[in-house]
């Protein structure tokens, strides 16, 4: 992978930071900067100029969050973020969206994001979609990965579905050669999971057949995180090599 990349990430809640890819990027001497939307004063008028210039970013990583992409009334910066995303993506720059991040990319490009029939929270199997072109990013035939979502994205126009499961059909998509949108959390580490559990204020809204208990999640073995972490590193290498 290229070294000295200028990597910028969008963070939406205090408990959901970079996760596993920080060490991977630092090992390649990346310069990492961030926009912490959760820390912005709610009454501060926001303009595109408050975000980095598109030509100053070599790779964008968009993290997850508890809000809906549709909740611009309570989170006015969502509208600004989507405007900036459209500008960034129009320039053909590499981007990876994780959970809410994947939903934001899809929504910025005109795809709907809506309530999924089932909530997913915990370690769930995700499988490779059928008929994926050879030049697309390839995931394992089956991967057990961390899920934490109530909503789902439609595949943006021109996108290719790469992964799915029986609970939520759209788990990963690709646009062009340089954009990947994940519904699941490949970046999850034991520490990141602990922070999510500690900072999650809406755990009571999660319920159903595909929601694991917090006590089970707290006992997650270190090895369960490794496959997703490796997948994310491979995804980063893929989009920046376009």
C-alpha positions in Angstrom: 0.0 0.0 0.0 1.1 3.6 -0.6 2.8 5.3 2.3 2.2 8.7 3.8 -1.5 8.8 2.8 -3.5 11.7 4.0 -6.4 9.9 5.7 -9.4 11.8 7.1 -12.2 10.2 9.1 -15.6 11.4 10.1 -16.6 10.4 13.6 -20.3 10.8 14.7 -20.3 9.6 18.4 -17.8 9.8 21.1 -17.6 6.0 21.7 -17.0 5.0 18.1 -13.5 5.9 16.8 -11.0 4.5 14.4 -11.0 0.9 15.6 -8.5 -1.6 14.2 -7.3 0.3 11.1 -5.5 3.0 13.1 -2.4 0.9 13.7 -2.5 -0.4 10.1 -2.5 3.1 8.7 0.1 4.4 11.1 2.4 1.5 10.1 2.2 2.9 6.5 3.1 6.4 7.9 -0.4 7.8 7.1 -1.2 11.3 8.3 -4.5 11.0 10.1 -7.0 13.8 10.7 -10.6 13.8 11.9 -13.8 15.7 11.9 -15.7 15.0 15.2 -19.3 15.9 14.4 -20.5 15.0 17.9 -18.2 17.7 19.4 -19.6 20.5 17.2 -21.8 23.1 19.0 -25.4 22.5 17.9 -26.0 26.2 17.3 -22.9 26.7 15.2 -23.7 27.6 11.6 -21.8 25.1 9.5 -20.4 25.6 6.0 -18.5 23.3 3.7 -15.4 25.3 4.5 -15.5 23.8 8.0 -14.5 20.5 6.5 -11.2 19.6 4.8 -10.7 20.4 1.1 -11.3 17.5 -1.1 -7.8 17.7 -2.6 -6.3 17.4 0.9 -7.7 13.9 1.4 -6.3 10.7 -0.1 -8.6 8.4 1.8 -11.9 9.1 3.7 -13.2 6.7 6.3 -16.7 7.3 7.7 -17.4 5.8 11.0 -20.7 4.6 12.5 -23.1 6.2 14.9 -26.4 5.9 16.7 -28.3 8.5 14.7 -30.2 7.9 11.4 -29.0 9.5 8.2 -32.6 10.8 7.8 -32.5 12.7 11.1 -31.2 16.0 9.8 -33.6 18.0 12.1 -31.8 16.8 15.2 -28.3 16.5 13.6 -28.1 19.4 11.2 -24.5 18.6 10.3 -25.8 15.5 8.5 -26.9 17.7 5.6 -23.5 19.3 5.4 -21.7 16.0 5.6 -23.7 14.6 2.7 -23.1 17.7 0.6 -19.4 17.3 1.2 -19.5 13.6 0.5 -21.2 14.2 -2.9 -18.4 16.6 -3.8 -15.7 14.2 -2.6 -17.2 11.2 -4.4 -17.7 13.2 -7.6 -13.9 13.7 -7.6 -13.4 9.9 -7.7 -11.5 9.8 -4.4 -11.2 6.6 -2.2 -13.8 6.2 0.5 -14.9 3.5 3.0 -18.1 3.7 5.0 -18.7 1.6 8.1 -22.3 1.0 9.2 -23.7 4.5 9.5 -20.9 5.5 7.2 -22.0 3.1 4.5 -25.6 4.4 4.9 -24.3 8.0 4.5 -22.5 7.3 1.3 -25.5 5.5 -0.1 -27.9 8.2 1.0 -25.6 11.0 -0.3 -25.8 9.3 -3.7 -29.6 9.2 -3.7 -30.3 5.7 -2.3 -32.9 5.2 0.5 -32.0 4.3 4.0 -34.8 2.9 6.1 -35.7 0.7 9.0 -34.6 -2.9 8.5 -37.2 -5.6 9.2 -34.9 -7.0 12.0 -32.4 -5.4 14.2 -28.9 -6.9 14.2 -26.6 -6.6 17.2 -23.8 -9.1 17.9 -21.8 -11.6 16.0 -23.6 -12.6 12.8 -22.7 -14.6 9.7 -22.4 -12.7 6.4 -22.0 -14.4 3.1 -20.5 -13.4 -0.2 -23.1 -12.3 -2.8 -23.4 -14.3 -6.0 -22.2 -13.2 -9.4 -19.7 -10.7 -8.3 -17.4 -9.5 -11.1 -13.8 -10.7 -10.7 -12.5 -7.1 -10.6 -14.6 -6.3 -7.6 -13.4 -6.5 -4.0 -13.7 -10.1 -2.8 -14.7 -11.2 0.7 -14.6 -14.7 2.2 -17.5 -17.0 1.3 -18.7 -16.6 4.9 -17.5 -14.4 7.7 -18.7 -14.0 11.3 -18.7 -10.3 11.9 -20.0 -7.7 14.4 -23.3 -6.1 13.6 -25.0 -3.1 15.4 -27.8 -1.5 13.4 -31.5 -1.0 13.0 -31.6 0.5 9.5 -30.4 -0.6 6.1 -29.3 1.1 2.9 -30.4 0.4 -0.7 -27.6 -0.2 -3.1 -26.7 3.2 -4.8 -27.3 3.4 -8.5 -24.3 1.9 -10.3 -23.2 0.0 -7.1 -22.6 -3.8 -6.8 -23.8 -5.8 -3.9 -20.8 -7.8 -2.5 -22.2 -9.4 0.7 -25.6 -10.3 2.2 -27.3 -12.4 4.9 -30.8 -13.5 5.7 -31.4 -10.7 8.2 -30.3 -7.8 6.1 -29.8 -8.3 2.4 -27.5 -5.4 1.7 -24.3 -5.9 3.8 -21.6 -4.5 1.6 -21.5 -2.6 -1.8 -18.9 -1.2 -4.1 -19.1 1.8 -6.3 -16.5 2.0 -9.1 -13.1 0.9 -8.0 -12.6 3.2 -5.0 -15.7 3.2 -2.8 -16.9 0.4 -0.3 -19.9 0.7 1.9 -20.2 -1.7 4.8 -23.3 -2.4 6.9 -21.3 -4.3 9.5 -18.3 -3.4 11.6 -15.0 -4.9 10.4 -13.1 -2.3 12.4 -14.3 -3.6 15.7 -11.7 -4.4 18.4 -12.2 -5.5 22.0 -11.6 -2.0 23.3 -13.9 -0.4 20.6 -16.6 -2.9 21.6 -16.2 -2.0 25.2 -16.6 1.7 24.4 -19.7 1.1 22.4 -21.3 -0.9 25.2 -20.4 1.8 27.7 -21.6 4.7 25.6 -24.6 3.2 24.0 -27.6 5.1 25.3 -30.2 3.3 23.2 -29.6 -0.4 24.1 -33.2 -0.7 25.2 -34.4 -0.2 21.7 -32.6 -3.3 20.5 -34.7 -6.4 20.7 -35.5 -9.5 18.7 -34.2 -12.8 17.3 -30.9 -11.3 16.1 -29.9 -9.3 19.1 -27.3 -10.8 21.4 -27.1 -10.0 25.1 -24.5 -7.5 26.4 -23.2 -10.2 28.7 -22.4 -12.4 25.7 -20.8 -9.6 23.9 -18.6 -8.7 26.8 -17.2 -12.3 26.7 -16.2 -12.0 23.0 -13.0 -13.8 22.4 -10.1 -11.9 20.9 -9.9 -14.2 17.8 -13.5 -13.2 16.8 -12.2 -9.7 15.8 -9.3 -10.8 13.7 -11.1 -11.8 10.5 -13.0 -8.5 10.2 -9.9 -6.4 11.0 -8.0 -8.2 8.2 -10.9 -7.7 5.8 -10.8 -3.9 6.6 -7.1 -3.7 6.0 -7.6 -5.4 2.6 -10.5 -3.1 1.8 -8.2 0.0 2.5 -5.5 -1.4 0.2 -8.1 -2.1 -2.5 -9.6 1.3 -2.7 -6.4 3.3 -2.5 -4.8 1.2 -5.2 -7.5 2.2 -7.8 
